[in-house]
Structure formats: C-alpha cells, structure tokens
C-alpha cells in the first residue's frame, strides 16, 4: 500500500496532466513572424480585378452591348411615359453638348489666330486638321481662315428641345426595336453588313441597316456629330451660325427647318418635330 505523501504527489501530477496548458499565442511571442506570413500570403494571392470596370477580353465582346433603355412600354399612362422619357434622355444630350462646346471653346482660339492673319504653328495646324477630319470637312482647297470659319459653324451644340423631339419621333418614345435592342434613339443608319439591325420592312434591293450602339451616350454623340457634319444639314448649321452672330439663343423651332433631309417625310417630318416641341413645351427645359 502506497504511503500518503506518495499518493498526494501522484494525484497532483495527474491533475496537472489533465489541466489545459495556457501558452502565449505565437503572434504575441513572435510578431515579426506573423508579419512575414502575411506578406507571403498577400504575395501569393492573384491580382484582383476592378469590379467597377467593364469586362474585357473575348468573353466580353461575345456578350454584345447591354441595353440601358428603361421599359417605357410598361408605363401605361401616356403623360407619365413622356415625362420619364424626356427625364431619362435629356441628361445624355446635355453631356454630349457639353463636350462639343468644350471643343468649340478650344477652336475659338485657333479661329482668332487665323482671323488675325498669323499662320499656324505645325502643332496648331495639326490640331485643326484633325478636327476638320473628325467633322468630315474637306480642307484641300481651303485657307486656314476658311477652315476655322467652317469648323465654327459645325462644332456647336444642338438644342435640347429639338434633340428630344427627334428622339421621341424616331424611337416611338423609347419603345422601338432599334432603341431597345440597339440603343439607337435617333434612327441612324449604317451601310456595312452587320453594323446594325436589319429593318423587317426593308426593301429587297436596300442594303442599309439601323445602327447598333454600345450605349445611349454613344447614340446621342453620333446624332450630334451627324447634324454637325453631314451636307444634308448645312442649312441648319447656317441658321445656327446666324443666331450665334447675333448673340441670340438657339431656337429649336426655327432650326428644325433644316431637318427636312432627316426623313423621307421631308417637310411633314419638320412639322412633326415642331409639334412635339410645342405640345410638350420642350423649349422650356
């Protein structure tokens, strides 16, 4: 039989063996080691993509453009649908016009240089000629003064009221197939196979398509560039230039007179645009 002191010692050892060991955490004892582990872990992680950026690479192009046109057809009340359409689109028009006016402000300095009779430096001439090319201006037989004067008539804003009226007319208040599937708010055409959507009622010998855009903003910018560069709207640009020379605000009703070539309906189309401006009080926006 074991002696009492020996039994106490045995019990004490047994108790200690069953008690959890309380040791200091390794990250307290070795902070440098913890930092090293974190650095190695971060280095091994793959770089993360910016989730706010659009997808890039082959997979993105296969998805095609994503339409951001709201479902205006779901708005049953006509006046509400009109108001929502105008509210949706007008900010795009303001933004596109702002970009044009910023370029116009730069152009104005070059126009003043040309008007003074001073020749352009190589850098200045390069900038002016690049802008002329962007606005489809043939400069081969024009002087520097003639180039900048013509550009001043082209590089200018389009009245918001006129743009909104045309957009409503061309897109059936944002409900047309071309607006919903192609972000095409202004019914613009293109002439290369696959550049857009083929109209269901296109004549057999016709080859045009209704252009497809990646975004509403691209559609609006292309519309303004079309008005500002195509020969068909030279009358409109001349009317606008005269308003500018008299320091008058741009009058959408008067400028609509230059839109006859925009549609096969000609003068009837002009009347439709003007009626939309008046009926919806667009000149007050």
Buried (B, 14 or more C-beta within 10 A) or exposed (E): EEEEEEEEEEEEEEEEEEEEEEEEEEEEEEEEEBEEEEEEEEEEEEEEEEEEEEEEEEEEEEEEEEBEBBEBEEBEEEEEBBEBBBEBBBEBBBEBBEEBEEBBEEBBEBBEBBEEEEEBEEEBBEBBBEBBEBBEBEBEEBEBBEBBBBBBBBBBBBBBBBBBBBBBBBBBBBBBBBBBBBBBBBBBBBEEEEEBBEBEEEEEEEEBBBBBBBBBBBBBBBBBBBBBBBEBBEBBBEBBBEBBEEEEEBBBBBBBBBBBBBBEEEEEBBEBBBEBBBEBEBBEB
